[in-house]
């Protein structure tokens, strides 16, 4: 599957990414084959040996074979044990259209000079009626499914505009929901966060921000930065030409780009639903069958997953 909405790194930039983790084309091919062989030996994991996907996970795991195996196992397991987030990905459903009518989330077309991918997130209006954190998470994971297939990046930069958040949104952010979202994204997809920039932060949002930081490692929480309406400091860290015109940048306006990604998801509905079914079969797992509490407590087989 190709994605015309994302520009991939040049060969030179890709080589710089590989050099950071001691990789080259031959080593990647060898490692991917080892991962495919390993997956074939796991009776509880699906037959999902797409080379590009395995290469993305290898890069996200900094060329650690054991970390990549653990992450892949967790990725498929989370799909089985967190159906509230990882199922119901049908773009024909009402929740999908309602969420896109009030919010936006999309990766920017171009990479930074270092190979980082910027993602823009925010609300189109302040009506909290149809806002649902789980549904926003679903969109995030549907996008990640596409990205792990046909995107290529070094790390991620989030730019989140809180301008339209109101007091009505605050009760919808609960610690259990945030915790589950964080584990799926950061551990299951091995989302490498370089920085997160929060724009137009209202005073009442500090509670939610602190709650989010409480579930993150201190060094990850320290990468979250807040900005007022003056975006001069943001421009020093995120290239202005990558930001939408809504933020004073040179990129396409938010509504236009968001609509393109909505259509992209709709056009790939069948593929996304197939990805939804790529999950572990816990009845066939060798040894102890895992339950939700095992993962969210980092117990048992996933004790080693508390890695960077």
C-alpha positions in Angstrom: 0.0 0.0 0.0 1.4 3.4 -0.9 0.5 6.8 0.6 0.7 9.9 -1.6 0.1 12.0 1.5 3.5 11.3 3.0 6.9 12.1 1.6 9.5 9.5 2.5 13.1 10.3 3.4 15.8 10.5 0.8 18.3 7.7 0.5 20.8 9.9 2.2 18.5 10.8 5.1 17.5 7.1 5.5 21.1 6.1 5.7 21.6 8.7 8.5 18.8 7.0 10.4 20.3 3.6 9.9 23.8 4.8 11.0 22.4 5.9 14.3 21.4 2.4 15.2 24.2 0.5 13.3 22.0 -0.6 10.5 22.5 -1.0 6.7 20.4 -2.5 4.0 21.9 -6.0 4.4 21.6 -6.0 8.2 18.0 -4.9 7.9 17.2 -7.7 5.5 18.8 -10.2 7.8 17.0 -8.9 10.9 13.7 -8.8 9.1 14.1 -12.4 8.0 14.9 -13.4 11.6 11.8 -11.7 12.8 9.7 -13.5 10.2 11.2 -16.8 11.2 10.5 -16.0 14.9 6.9 -15.0 14.2 6.4 -18.4 12.4 7.4 -20.1 15.6 4.9 -18.2 17.8 1.6 -20.2 17.7 -0.4 -17.3 19.3 0.7 -14.6 16.8 -0.9 -14.0 13.4 0.7 -14.7 10.0 1.6 -11.0 9.5 5.1 -10.9 8.1 5.1 -7.8 5.9 8.7 -6.7 5.5 8.1 -3.0 5.6 6.1 -3.3 8.9 8.8 -5.4 10.5 11.5 -2.9 9.4 9.6 0.0 11.0 9.3 -1.9 14.3 13.0 -2.7 14.1 13.9 0.9 13.6 11.5 2.1 16.3 13.1 -0.4 18.7 16.6 1.0 17.9 17.8 -2.2 16.2 17.3 -4.3 19.4 16.1 -7.7 18.3 14.8 -8.7 21.7 13.0 -5.4 22.2 11.5 -5.7 18.7 10.2 -9.2 19.4 8.7 -8.1 22.8 7.1 -5.1 21.1 5.6 -7.1 18.3 4.2 -9.6 20.8 2.7 -6.8 22.9 1.3 -5.0 19.7 -0.7 -8.1 18.7 -1.7 -8.9 22.3 -3.1 -5.4 22.9 -5.3 -5.8 19.8 -6.8 -8.8 21.4 -7.1 -7.5 25.0 -8.2 -3.8 24.4 -11.2 -4.1 22.0 -12.5 -0.8 23.2 -9.5 0.9 21.4 -8.4 -1.6 18.8 -11.7 -2.7 17.3 -14.7 -1.0 15.6 -12.4 0.6 13.0 -15.2 0.8 10.4 -15.1 4.2 8.8 -18.8 3.9 7.9 -19.8 4.1 11.5 -21.3 7.2 13.0 -18.5 7.7 15.6 -16.0 8.1 12.8 -17.9 10.9 11.0 -18.9 12.6 14.3 -15.3 12.7 15.5 -14.0 14.1 12.2 -16.7 16.8 12.3 -15.3 18.2 15.5 -11.6 17.3 15.5 -8.5 16.9 13.4 -5.5 14.6 13.6 -3.0 14.0 10.8 0.7 13.5 10.1 2.4 16.3 8.1 3.4 15.5 4.6 7.1 16.4 4.9 9.7 15.2 7.4 12.0 17.5 9.3 15.6 17.6 8.1 16.4 15.0 10.8 13.7 12.6 9.6 11.1 13.4 12.3 7.4 13.2 11.5 5.1 16.0 12.8 1.5 15.2 13.7 -1.1 18.0 14.2 -4.0 17.5 16.7 -6.8 19.7 17.8 -10.5 20.5 17.8 -12.5 22.3 15.2 -15.0 23.7 17.7 -15.6 23.8 21.4 -18.7 21.6 21.5 -17.9 18.7 23.8 -21.1 16.7 23.0 -19.6 14.3 20.6 -16.0 14.3 21.9 -14.8 10.9 23.0 -11.2 10.1 24.0 -11.5 6.5 23.0 -12.7 7.4 19.5 -9.9 9.9 19.1 -7.5 7.1 20.1 -9.1 4.8 17.5 -8.3 7.3 14.8 -4.8 7.6 16.1 -4.2 3.9 15.9 -5.8 3.6 12.5 -3.4 6.2 11.3 -0.5 4.3 13.0 -1.5 1.2 11.2 -1.1 3.0 7.9 2.1 4.6 9.0 3.8 1.4 10.1 3.2 0.1 6.6 4.1 3.0 4.3 5.7 5.8 6.4 9.4 6.1 7.4 10.5 8.3 10.3 13.1 8.7 13.0 10.9 10.0 15.8 7.7 11.9 16.3 6.8 15.5 17.1 3.3 16.3 18.3 1.7 19.7 18.0 -1.6 19.9 19.9 -3.8 23.0 19.8 -6.0 23.3 22.9 -7.7 26.5 21.8 -11.2 24.9 21.5 -11.1 22.7 24.6 -13.6 23.7 27.2 -14.5 22.7 30.7 -16.9 20.2 29.2 -14.0 18.2 27.8 -12.2 17.8 31.1 -14.4 15.0 32.6 -13.8 12.9 29.5 -10.1 12.6 30.3 -9.8 10.0 33.0 -6.6 8.4 34.3 -7.6 4.8 33.2 -8.3 5.9 29.6 -5.1 8.0 29.4 -3.1 5.1 30.8 -4.4 2.6 28.3 -3.9 5.0 25.4 -0.4 5.7 26.5 0.6 2.0 26.7 -0.9 1.1 23.4 0.8 4.0 21.6 4.1 4.2 23.4 4.6 0.4 24.0 2.5 -1.3 21.4 3.4 0.9 18.5 6.8 1.9 20.1 6.0 5.5 19.4 9.2 7.5 19.8 8.3 10.9 21.0 10.9 13.6 20.4 8.7 16.5 21.7 5.1 17.5 22.2 4.0 21.1 21.9 0.7 22.3 23.5 -0.6 25.5 22.0 -3.2 28.0 23.5 -3.3 26.2 26.9 -6.2 27.4 29.0 -5.7 27.4 32.8 -8.2 24.6 33.5 -6.2 22.3 31.1 -3.3 22.1 33.6 -5.1 19.4 35.5 -5.3 17.1 32.4 -1.8 17.9 31.4 -0.5 16.9 34.8 -2.6 13.7 34.7 -1.0 12.8 31.3 2.5 13.5 32.6 1.8 11.3 35.7 1.6 8.2 33.5 4.7 9.0 31.5 8.3 8.4 32.4 9.9 11.6 33.8 12.1 12.1 30.8 9.2 11.7 28.4 7.0 14.0 30.4 9.8 16.6 30.2 9.4 16.6 26.5 6.0 18.2 26.8 6.1 21.9 26.3 3.4 24.5 26.6 3.1 27.6 24.4 0.8 30.6 24.6 -0.6 32.4 21.6 2.9 33.6 20.7 4.4 30.8 18.7 7.9 32.2 18.3 9.4 29.5 20.5 7.5 26.8 18.6 9.0 28.0 15.3 12.5 27.5 16.7 11.8 23.8 17.3 9.3 22.9 14.6 10.2 24.1 11.1 7.7 26.8 10.1 7.3 25.4 6.6 5.9 22.2 8.1 3.2 23.9 10.2 -0.3 24.6 8.8 -1.2 28.2 7.8 -3.6 28.2 10.8 -0.5 28.2 13.0 1.3 30.9 10.9 3.2 28.2 9.0 3.6 27.7 5.2 1.7 24.4 5.1 -1.8 23.6 3.9 -4.7 24.7 6.2 -5.9 22.2 8.8 -9.4 21.6 7.4 -8.1 20.8 3.9 -5.3 18.4 5.1 -7.6 16.7 7.7 -10.2 16.0 5.0 -7.6 14.4 2.8 -6.6 12.0 5.6 -10.3 11.3 6.4 -10.8 10.2 2.8 -7.6 8.2 2.9 -8.9 6.2 5.8 -12.3 5.7 4.1 -10.7 4.5 0.9 -8.7 1.9 2.8 -11.6 0.7 5.0 -11.3 -2.9 4.1 -7.5 -3.0 4.6 -8.0 -1.3 8.0 -10.6 -3.8 9.1 -8.1 -6.6 8.1 -5.5 -5.0 10.2 -8.0 -4.9 13.1 -8.1 -8.7 13.0 -4.3 -9.1 13.1 -4.2 -10.0 16.8 -2.9 -12.6 19.2 -4.8 -15.8 20.1 -4.3 -16.0 23.8 -5.6 -19.5 23.9 -2.6 -20.6 21.9 0.0 -18.7 23.8 2.7 -21.0 25.2 2.7 -20.7 29.0 0.5 -18.4 31.0 -2.5 -16.8 29.2 -2.2 -13.1 29.5 -5.0 -10.8 30.8 -5.4 -7.1 30.7 -4.0 -6.6 34.2 -0.8 -8.4 33.3 0.0 -5.9 30.6 -1.0 -2.7 32.3 1.0 -3.8 35.3 3.9 -4.8 33.2 3.9 -8.3 34.7 4.8 -11.7 33.4 6.1 -11.9 29.9 6.1 -8.1 29.4 8.2 -7.2 32.4 11.1 -6.2 30.0 8.9 -3.9 28.0 9.6 -0.9 30.2 12.3 0.2 27.8 12.9 3.5 25.9 
